[in-house]
Amino acid sequence: MYIGEASKLTGLSIKAIRLYEEKGLIRVPARSGRYRIYSKADIEILKLIAESKRLGVTLASLKEVIVYTDHGVDWQRIKHFLLEVKAKLHAERASLDERLRLVNLCISEI
């Protein structure tokens, strides 16, 4: 599929997709003349990037995690990374819960 369709499927702008390609987050797609042709695997990685950005993951950390082998993307490595992200989010939530408890304590004492 062409970049416009990839953009619609992933919710990413065409400019962002080109940036991710430039930064090496996705493989350089095949071409048909001047047009980039994105595969299903490219779309999966682009969706992962979009979702990860919503979680606050940086492009630099994604670049370290998205590793291509002869057989495609190393999804086990990505899964491990996402489990780490999940653990960090749980820790942040616990910290926020504690801070809310302290604020409520202060409010109740006023």
Secondary structure, 3 states (H helix, E strand, C coil): CCHHHHHHHHCCCHHHHHHHHHCCCCCCCEEECCEEECCHHHHHHHHHHHHHHHCCCCHHHHHHHCCEECCEECHHHHHHHHHHHHHHHHHHHHHHHHHHHHHHHHHHHC
